[in-house]
């Protein structure tokens, strides 16, 4: 089940991997090795299915702007990772991350988690729409197997995905058969970081991500981990430090900005993970791919068709939204939860700022419902 849970978050991971490599020009070896090392370290440190994920706002900006011909290059991505790492490491070591987290009320966290769950479900449903004849039976089969301890649902979903991909593209089998492993250690990009890379990476990639990281990848994931695994608690300080450290490593090796996220934790738990084995397993697989299959990543990722990635993403959202818990402390706090959730479906950073302000006004009785 740890093996099955290890691949529970592929629905969010693979699109970012494809985008960074294919559109932003990030080298696969550094991307996979940095992400894999971060996953291994996270599993060993937290001993729960504590996730490593691409930073979503940073990734979306980098990929879409690069696709549009903007000045966001691979060097800007590396600079953003280094700047992000330094920022969160400083906040963690100084204790500022814990103090910031104390300002965030539980209704704000619940709203963020609920909104993220709904957003994942909507995105999953959208992806499933690309192939409903395949996605609906796959969703039904996966739902039936989710509680099975003998037939891991994620393995069945991955097998279905590979079968569909091979049937849809007859040339894929020949391309897979032609693959040959070749060792390639990632080269550090530090020498290529000029002033433009730093300016663009910090201003356009790193800064827009900060509210989302604090809300989802520091506060919400810590709360969710401690609710699911009270015997193995995390702290906002520790999460900020590991966020900073893994981004510094990513910047040195040529990876992307990364974070911990409530959605990734929900995904791994949904598909069976209960310990740190899941992120360690995923990390080992990714490091091996980065070192020995860096030039063939596009062929391997073709085994995951979008409709079946949508199934995994939909179930991740369902797990996330259903784990919010009760929020019946009063009309004001319910309004904060629902308002934050509604905005989080659209933009988590905006939702986080709204939740902070609205909750402060409700607590001071300046806003009544």
BELZI-V328477 format. One record per helix or strand of 3 or more residues. SS is the DSSP state (H for helix, E for strand). FROM is the first residue (numbers start at 1). TO is the last residue. If there is no record, write none. Layout:
BEGIN
ss=SS from=FROM to=TO
ss=SS from=FROM to=TO
END
This chain:
BEGIN
ss=H from=2 to=6
ss=H from=10 to=22
ss=H from=28 to=46
ss=H from=56 to=67
ss=H from=74 to=94
ss=H from=96 to=102
ss=H from=106 to=145
ss=H from=153 to=168
ss=H from=171 to=177
ss=H from=190 to=192
ss=H from=195 to=228
ss=H from=230 to=232
ss=H from=236 to=253
ss=H from=262 to=270
ss=H from=277 to=292
ss=H from=294 to=301
ss=H from=306 to=322
ss=H from=331 to=346
ss=H from=348 to=363
END
